[in-house]
Amino acid sequence: MPLLEMKLEPNEDDRQAILNPLLAYNDSKAGQDGYKPLAILLRDDDGGIQGGLWAKCYYDWLFVELLFVPEVMRGQQLGAKLLAQAEQWAKEQSCIGIWLDTFSFQAPGFYEKQGYSVFGTLERYPPDTHQRIFLRKLL
């Protein structure tokens, strides 16, 4: 009988032991995912990374995992420029669209202004009055 082990400090080997057979199964059903990472870095005058966009393309969709513009750099349309550059790259990769998530206290209005529409909401996340909002944009 299989044994269940709860590990509160798992390591990367533990993750890979779950991930690799899952990816193999997915490939057997849906074909190769075509994974390609993307980073668009926001650097200060000294060359230090202050923010940017981190994304990955797979199954012909770009998933924007991280987008951050520091407060001192806001108001310069940098967020819009980061997204526009990612969208252009996604089009060059023949992506169907882009999806991302944000918290209700972060930037859902910003993404909607960029043409993204809500396709899902997770209530009480973080707890109380917040939501995690999932948005997409077809290309």
N, C-alpha and C positions, 0 to 999 in steps of 0.2 A: 504494500500500500504506500502511495506517495506520502512524503513527510513535509509538513508545512513548517517553515522557519521564518520568523519575523526578525528582520535585521534593522536596527535603528540607525546604524552607521554603515550603510552599504557603500561599496567601492565601485570603481569603473568596471572591474571584471564582472561584478554581479549584474550591473546594467547590461553589459555586452552579452552575458549569458541569456538574458531575456530578449534583448533587442535583435540579435543576429537571427535566431530562428523565426522571430516575428517578421523581419524584413524578408527572409526567404519565403515564408508563406505568402506575404503580400505580393512578392514578385511572381509567385506561381499562379496567382489569381488575377493580378492587374497588370503584369508586365513590369519592366524596369521603371523605377520612379524618376530617373533622369536628374537626380539630386545635383544641384549647383548652389554653392553658398555665395552670398553677396554682402559686402560691407562698404558703406559710403561713410567716410570718416570726416568729422567736423574738427578742424584743427585751429588752434589759436595762433597768434603771430609768432610764437616761439616754436611752433611745430607740434605742441602737445595736443593729444586727443582730448577734446572736451565733450564730445557727444557724437551723434551720427545715427546711422541706420544699419541694422543687422537683419538680414533676411536669408531665406533659402527657397529655392525653386525646386519643386518636385510635383510629379503628376500634372505638369503643365499649369500649376498655380504658384504664384509667389506668396509666401507667408512672411510678413513683416513681424519678426519676433520682438525687435527693440527699435524704438525711435526716441531719441532724447536730444533736446536743445536746452542748454543751460539758461537760466533766467537772464543772465547778463547779455546773452546773445539773441534773446527773443525780440520780436518786433521787426526783424529784418527779412522775413519770409523764408528763413532757413529751413523750417519744417516742410513748407510747401516745396521748396527746391529739392530737399532730400527725397521726398515722395515722388516728385516729377522725374528725377533721375532714375529712381528705382523702377518707376512705371515704364520709362523708355527702355531700360535694360530688359524688363519683363517682356515687352513687345518684341524686342530683338530675339528673345528666347522662344518666341511663339507661345507665350503663356495665354491662357484663357482669361485669367483675372488675377487679382490680388486680394488677399484677406489678412486681417489683423484683429487684435483685440485691444481694448483699452478699458480703464476703469471710469466710472461715471464722474469721478473727481479729477480726471486727467483731461482728455481732449476729444470727447465724442463729437462736439460741435465743429472742431477743427477738421476732423476727417470727413464729416458730412459736407463741409464747404469745399472739400477737394473731390467731391463726387462719390464718396463711399456711402453705402446704405446699410442699415442694421439688418442682420439676418438672425440674430439671437441675443438673448440677454440672460445672464445668470444672476438672479436676485440674491440679495443679502450676501454679496461677495465683494469686498470684505463685509463682515457682519453689519447689522443695523440697516442703515439707509442707502448703502452703496450697491452698485451693480458692476458686473464685468460685461462689457458690451462687445459683441462680435460684428465686424463690418466687412463688407466686400465691395469690390469695384470690378466690373467686367471690362475687359480691354477690347 
